[in-house]
């Protein structure tokens, strides 16, 4: 698989969005967390419908109570000769007040390097999420929007770049254990919702018809300190 030289951007946008939100809620100051996630776009193979088994590991650190720096390494991409990672900062801009949710913003970037062709690309991104804490453990539900921006003027085969912005709505839940050391995450992401998937080489099975793909992700995170 050639992530950069052989795929059009419409397909690339799905692949690079194939990860859940890293940190919707910032960590506490000086907290360190490590974790991983499993899942991807849902595809059909005969009578079997399943998410792609994509994996990634992540780490986050609380620079301040409302500010967390984090990064993820896409381990499945390495099996195909690509180094792929994402990094960003999550900042809480609004605190929950009854039914008014917490709001967090996460500017960041996706980066990939193809070892076979010695090609690299960078995609800026911006996540905006609303979330509601509940219960004694401060678990939370969230929904938001992932935005990826294309900087290149051309697509594969030097075709003019027609799509500069890819958006992927997401909804999820983070369940915290009693001591808040472990966090279990689940997310549904409507990948590249503004992209026609008619020519995709993978048999996507989106609930949104001929646009984008539907991703399903499960994750586990541990708060070290």
C-alpha positions in Angstrom: 0.0 0.0 0.0 1.3 3.4 -1.0 -0.3 5.9 1.3 0.9 9.0 -0.5 1.8 8.3 -4.1 -0.9 5.9 -5.2 -4.0 7.0 -3.4 -6.2 10.0 -4.2 -6.8 12.5 -1.4 -10.4 11.4 -1.0 -9.2 8.0 0.2 -6.3 9.4 2.1 -8.6 11.6 4.1 -10.4 8.5 5.3 -7.2 6.7 6.2 -5.7 9.7 8.1 -8.9 10.2 10.0 -8.8 6.6 11.1 -8.3 7.3 14.8 -10.6 8.4 17.6 -10.2 11.7 19.4 -7.1 11.5 21.6 -8.1 13.6 24.6 -11.4 15.3 24.6 -11.0 16.2 28.3 -7.6 17.7 29.4 -5.7 15.8 32.0 -4.9 17.3 35.4 -1.7 19.3 35.7 1.4 17.0 35.6 -0.7 13.9 34.9 0.7 11.4 32.5 -1.4 9.0 30.5 -0.7 6.1 28.1 -3.1 4.1 26.1 -4.1 2.6 22.8 -7.1 2.2 20.4 -8.4 -0.4 18.0 -10.8 -0.1 15.1 -11.4 1.8 11.9 -13.9 2.3 9.0 -16.6 -0.4 8.8 -16.3 -2.6 5.7 -18.2 -5.6 4.4 -16.7 -8.9 3.3 -19.5 -11.2 2.1 -21.9 -11.5 5.0 -19.4 -10.2 7.5 -19.5 -6.5 8.5 -16.5 -5.4 10.7 -14.3 -2.4 11.4 -10.8 -2.4 9.9 -8.4 -3.6 12.6 -6.3 -0.5 12.7 -4.3 0.1 15.9 -2.5 3.1 17.5 -0.8 3.9 20.8 -1.0 7.3 22.5 0.5 9.4 25.3 -0.7 12.6 26.9 0.7 15.0 29.6 -1.1 17.7 31.5 0.8 20.9 31.0 -1.9 22.7 33.1 -5.3 21.9 34.5 -7.0 22.9 31.2 -4.1 22.2 28.8 -2.8 18.7 27.7 -0.2 17.9 25.0 -0.5 14.5 23.4 0.6 12.3 20.5 -0.3 9.0 18.8 1.7 6.5 16.8 -0.2 4.5 14.2 1.2 1.1 14.6 -0.7 -0.6 11.7 0.8 1.9 9.2 4.3 0.7 10.2 3.4 -2.8 8.9 3.0 -1.2 5.4 6.3 0.7 5.5 4.9 4.0 6.7 5.7 6.1 9.7 2.4 7.8 10.7 1.7 9.9 13.8 -0.5 12.7 15.1 0.1 15.3 17.7 -1.9 18.1 19.3 -2.9 20.3 22.2 -6.3 20.0 24.0 -7.5 23.1 25.7 -10.8 23.5 27.6 -12.4 26.8 26.7 -15.7 26.4 28.5 -16.7 24.7 31.7 -19.9 22.7 32.2 -22.8 24.5 33.8 -25.8 22.1 34.3 -26.9 21.4 30.7 -24.3 23.7 29.1 -21.4 21.3 28.2 -17.7 21.6 28.6 -16.1 22.7 25.3 -12.5 21.8 24.3 -10.5 22.6 21.2 -7.6 20.6 19.8 -5.3 22.0 17.2 -2.8 19.6 15.8 -1.4 17.8 12.8 -1.2 14.4 11.1 2.2 13.4 9.6 3.2 10.4 7.4 6.5 9.3 5.9 6.6 6.6 3.2 9.9 4.7 3.5 9.5 3.1 0.1 9.2 6.3 -1.9 10.8 8.7 0.6 7.8 11.0 0.6 6.3 12.8 3.5 3.2 14.9 4.0 1.6 17.0 6.8 -2.1 17.7 7.4 -3.1 20.4 9.9 -6.2 19.5 11.9 -8.6 21.0 14.4 -11.0 19.2 16.7 -13.9 20.9 18.5 -15.8 18.8 21.1 -18.6 19.3 23.6 -18.7 16.9 26.6 -20.8 16.4 29.7 -19.3 14.9 32.9 -21.6 12.8 35.0 -21.5 10.7 38.2 -19.0 10.4 41.0 -16.2 9.2 38.6 -16.6 12.1 36.1 -17.2 9.9 33.1 -18.5 11.7 30.1 -20.3 11.6 26.8 -19.1 13.8 24.0 -19.8 14.9 20.4 -17.7 17.0 18.1 -16.1 17.7 14.7 -12.8 16.6 13.4 -11.4 18.9 10.6 -8.5 18.1 8.4 -7.0 20.6 6.0 -5.1 19.9 2.7 -2.2 22.2 1.9 -1.1 20.6 -1.3 -2.2 22.2 -4.6 -2.3 18.8 -6.4 -3.7 15.3 -5.7 -2.2 12.0 -6.8 -1.0 12.0 -10.5 -0.7 15.8 -10.4 -4.4 16.4 -10.6 -5.7 19.7 -9.2 -6.6 19.6 -5.6 -10.4 20.2 -5.3 -11.0 19.5 -1.7 -9.2 21.6 0.9 -11.3 20.7 4.0 -12.4 17.3 5.2 -14.8 17.1 8.2 -15.7 14.0 10.3 -18.3 14.3 13.1 -17.8 12.1 16.1 -19.8 10.9 19.1 -18.3 8.9 22.0 -18.2 8.0 25.7 -15.3 7.7 28.2 -15.9 5.5 31.2 -13.6 6.0 34.2 -12.9 3.4 36.9 -13.5 4.1 40.6 -10.0 5.4 41.2 -10.0 7.2 37.8 -6.8 5.3 36.9 -8.3 3.5 33.9 -10.4 5.0 31.2 -12.4 2.9 28.6 -13.3 4.7 25.4 -15.8 4.1 22.6 -16.4 6.3 19.6 -18.3 6.3 16.3 -16.8 8.7 13.7 -18.5 9.7 10.4 -15.3 9.8 8.4 -14.9 12.4 5.6 -18.6 13.0 5.4 -18.2 15.5 2.5 -16.4 13.0 0.3 -17.9 10.7 -2.3 -16.9 7.1 -1.6 -18.1 5.7 -4.9 -14.6 5.1 -6.1 -13.1 3.9 -2.9 -11.0 0.7 -3.3 -12.3 -0.6 0.1 -15.8 -2.0 0.5 -17.0 0.7 3.0 -20.4 0.1 4.6 -21.3 3.6 5.8 -24.6 4.5 7.4 -24.4 7.8 5.5 -24.8 6.2 2.0 -22.4 7.2 -0.7 -20.5 9.7 1.4 -17.6 9.0 3.7 -17.3 6.0 5.9 -18.5 5.0 9.4 -15.7 4.3 11.9 -16.0 2.3 15.1 -13.2 2.5 17.8 -12.5 1.1 21.2 -9.7 2.2 23.5 -8.1 1.9 26.8 -6.1 4.5 28.7 -4.1 4.4 32.0 -3.3 7.4 34.2 0.2 6.8 35.5 0.4 9.7 37.9 
